[in-house]
Amino acid sequence: MSDAAAQAEPLTDAAILERFQRTKNQPTGSQTLGFRMVAVSQAEKSVEVEFEAKPELLLNPMKQIQGGYLCAMLDECMSVACMVASGMTHVAPTAEMKTSFFRPAVPGKIRGVGKVVRWGSRIAFTEGELFDPEGRLLAKATGTAIPTPFTNYKGK
């Protein structure tokens, strides 16, 4: 099979998960948040991720995870869900997002779930949720993103 034919075949969920877990080029923002991919489902257009919230990096004066970092975690969940929903052919820069906070987040593990609710020709509607280790909802966001093929993305 030629390289072009192999690249044209859709990636499996397992292949996408492996790609995320073995990457050596994780963005510095993802590193700061302690991002790790746990599960992907192209059929459900969803991802499950885990963040390791480090106290030396993410705390506010009240010793809780600063809300802006929780927003970044939610944005990461929703953006990665868009990449998975596209079969790893698109990035999806966020156009807007709304976040609601339900309880304080503390250092340690935070589970995130990202989902594409609707994938349109020009816009994707997304949702993200963060949970503490006991499964309690910490924060929730909705957003819109602009699906952009990797080949067209200039990062500017």
N, C-alpha and C positions, 0 to 999 in steps of 0.2 A: 504494500500500500504506500502511495506517495505521501510526502509530508503535507501537501495541500489537502489531500483526501482525509488524512487523519485529523487535521485541524477543522475540517468541515463537519466532522461527526460531533453530535451534541455530547457534552460532558455529563457524566453521571453525577449524582449527588455525592457519592463516595469520592470521586475524582476531584470535585470542587472542594470538599472538606479537606482532602489531603493537600491540595494546592495551598489553601490558607494555613494549614498547620505546619507545613514545611518551608514556607516562604522565608527568605533571608532578607527581604527588602520591606519589612513592615514599616509603614509610615511612623515617624517619630511621635505624632499625636496618639496613634494607637498604642505605641509602646508606653507612653506616659500614662495612659488610661489602664494599662495592664490587660489589653484586649487578647482574647483567645477564642477562636471559633469552636463551637461544640457540636452543632448539627445544622444541616441545610436540607431544605425541601423545595425543589423547583416546582413540583406539582402544587404545593401550598403557597409558593412564593414567600417563604419564611426562613428565618434563621434563628438559631439560639446561640448566644455568645456568653462569655464569662469575662468579667473585669476583675482584676486584682487591684483594688483601690488602696494605694499606698499612702499612709498618713504623712510621710515627709513631702509628698507632692501635691495632694489634693484637698487638704483640710482648710476650713475657714477658722476664724478665731474661736468658734464654739466647739471645735474638735469634731465637726461633721464635714462630710464631703460637700464642697462648695457647689452651689446650684448650677453654675456654668459648666462644671465638669460633668454633672449629671446630664445636662443638655447635650454635651459633646458625646457622651455614651449613647444617648438615644439617637442622635444624628448618625453615629457609627452603625447602630443596629439597623436603622432604616435604609441607609445608603448601601450597606452590604446586602440587605435583602433585595434591593434593586439590581445589584450586580448578579446575584444568584437567579433572580427571576428572568434576567435576560440571557441566561446560559453563559454568563461571563463574557458577553460581547459588548456590554455598555457600562459606563459609569453613570452616575445620576446626581449631579450637583444639586444641592438643596436650594429651592427657590424661597421657601418659607416653612416655618414650623411653629407650633404652639405647644407649650409644655405646661403640665399641671403637676405640682408636687404634693404628695400625700403624707409622707412621713420623712423624718431625717434619715439620711444614709450615713453609715459609719464605715471606717476602714475595714477592708477585708474583701471577701468575695461578693460580687453583685452579678446576678443573672440578668441577661438582657434578651428580649425577644423582639425581632423586627419582622414586619410583614408588609407586603405590597397589597393594598386593598384593590387597587385598579391600576392597570398598566395601559395607558392610552398612547396614541401616536405621538403626542408632544409633551405629555405630562404623566407623572406617576403619583398616585395618592398612597401615602404610607402611614403606618402606625408603629409605635415602639413602646415597650414597657420595661421597667427595671424592677427587680425583686430582691429582697434581702435573703439571707440564707434560710430563714424560716418560711419563705414563700410569700411574704407580705409585700404588697404593691408599694413601691417607693415613689415612682413618678411615671407619667404617661405622656406621650407626645403624638401629635398628628402632623403630617407634613406633606408638602408637594415637592417633587423633584423633576428635573429635566433630563430624561434619558438621552444619552449622547454616546454614539458608538466610540469604542476605544480609539479607532483609527482617526476620528475627527476631533478628539479631545486634545486641546493644546495646553490645558492647565492655566489659561490666562483669562 
